[in-house]
Amino acid sequence: MLLPLKFCAFSARNNQVSDRRKSCGRPNILWSPFAFRTSVAAVSCAGKHSLSLSCSILVLFFFLFSFPFALNAGETSEKVRTIPSEHAVRLSGAGGPIFLDDFIECALLFSGTEYDDLVHERAEVYSVISELTEAVGAEKEPEARAEQVLLYMHRNLLTIYKERQTRLDVLLKEGSYNCVSSAILYTILLKSMGFKVWGIRTADHAFCRVQAGERAFDVETTSPYGFDPGSKKEFKDHFGKITGFSYVPPANYGSRQDTDEKGLLSLILYNRSAFLSELKNYEEAVAPSVDAYTLLKDSESYDRMIVSLTNLGSSYGIRRNYQRAVSFISAVSGDFKHEPRLKKLKQDLVHNWVIELINRGKLDEAQDLLDTQFQSGGIEEKEWKRLLIYTYQVKAQSLSREDFKKAASVIWEALEKVGRDSELLKSYEVYTHNQIVALLKSDQYEEAQSILDDALGIYPESSMFRKDQSLITLHMNK
């Protein structure tokens, strides 16, 4: 089986916690294959401001929210390998057939064999080659020799088909196999006899093609009847029953794709990365995808690697380990500066990190994070401004419970930093108005006028401030 690498798609419920005074509706939480992004609430004045010449306190309504995540993942390991393995780098420059010893080493290492076990595992492979040579050595016809190798595998090595058993080392130990691991073993055994072998891929399956004499033959390595399968009735019954796949003959060339020896080896890496991702082991899924891209440098291997990187970054974000998530994506983005998926994910992670800090009341940390990420290019100006305004609004709303002057001062600080913003001006207008009303109620007319003069210098077009002027004049003339 050849498994596609899937996006790490997470879902969540949109649990909105509304202000107890008014449920005013807000954008839904946004989700994408990589991102778990929560929209920022719009901060605005709720209801109509019906101002007569009377002292009335205006209330700014907005609400905070929570955003639970669906994934309950375990703790992450300390290291993620994003540097290509030595063997992948060395093999990437190979053109044409690969030396047998190199092919065996890479097949084992790509399968997950540890370096400490490599000598022993390689000896196991050569032991199989030696036994095979003795068993079929008397056969002279290339076609018959190639078929005898397949039969030998099924009689002596392959015991049970397992759809996800893609590793050569496990095949040798347990006898379990799938289309990739059995094709790799068949390729090794035929290469040891001097045959030219390459791979054939379909949408979700892989098998071999061998040059035997003047003819080339398909070999479905998952079946003992798989040599030149189109000519054998037994194959059709056995193959479909065991694997669930359908054979794609050469006549259906549009559904087949030739792949060289490097391509065959990459299928081990593709499957390992995909299987590990299925198990939500996104950290270990990265290294095989990096090696596959190093090996092939084509669009498919690139896309699979980017999906692995974004899946891991997303999984850190879902655990709310935003610092690690952003650090990881920042590190890997250095080599792929123009990759929009990494850029988008980083922005989403920063967004959620900021919202998390806001929800925990760490507004200064949220603002520092926004400034740092904006200066380093980790977040776009529009998003930086939108989130920064939100942090100032939250801070001002909290202060306004005790002191409208401090709330207005915070909004003025925001205006100084981000420029004239309509929502900020509206908030500044309301907090200043409330401050003036409080002063008028305590007969502090001159201070109210001084505050209004300053406010008009900042927001001269405010209709509310013009009404406040009328209100102050009315009180002073009583």
Number of C-alpha atoms within 10 A of each C-alpha: 24 22 17 14 22 15 19 21 15 17 15 14 11 16 12 17 12 17 13 8 9 11 13 12 12 16 12 15 18 14 16 14 16 26 27 25 22 21 18 20 17 17 20 16 16 13 11 7 12 8 13 10 13 11 16 14 15 19 17 18 19 22 20 14 20 15 18 11 16 12 14 9 12 9 8 14 9 6 8 15 14 17 13 18 18 11 17 22 16 13 17 17 11 13 10 9 14 15 11 16 13 13 21 23 19 21 26 24 23 27 22 17 18 12 12 8 11 16 11 10 22 17 11 15 19 16 12 18 17 13 12 19 16 10 13 16 12 9 13 9 10 17 19 13 19 23 19 19 21 26 19 16 22 19 11 11 19 23 14 16 17 15 17 19 24 28 27 29 23 17 20 18 11 12 20 22 28 25 26 30 31 31 29 26 25 23 26 22 24 19 18 17 17 10 18 15 24 22 25 23 19 17 12 11 20 28 27 26 22 24 16 18 10 7 9 14 20 23 27 26 31 26 25 23 24 26 26 18 22 18 11 12 10 14 20 18 11 16 21 13 11 14 17 11 13 11 20 19 13 13 8 9 11 9 13 17 12 16 19 16 19 24 18 24 25 27 25 28 28 27 25 28 28 27 21 17 22 15 9 18 20 26 24 19 29 28 23 30 30 27 27 31 25 24 24 18 13 11 10 13 21 17 14 24 26 23 22 28 26 29 27 27 29 30 27 23 27 22 17 16 15 23 13 13 25 23 13 18 20 17 12 16 19 10 9 12 11 10 12 11 16 22 20 15 25 29 22 26 30 25 23 23 23 24 26 20 17 22 15 10 14 15 21 14 13 24 21 13 18 25 17 13 18 17 13 9 12 20 23 13 14 10 17 23 20 15 22 23 23 23 25 22 25 22 20 23 25 14 17 19 9 10 15 23 19 19 27 27 16 20 26 20 13 23 19 10 12 15 13 14 13 11 17 23 20 19 23 27 23 23 27 27 27 22 22 28 23 17 18 20 11 8 13 15 18 13 13 21 19 11 17 22 15 12 19 15 9 16 17 12 10 15 11 16 21 14 15 24 18 13 18 22 13 12 15 14 6 5
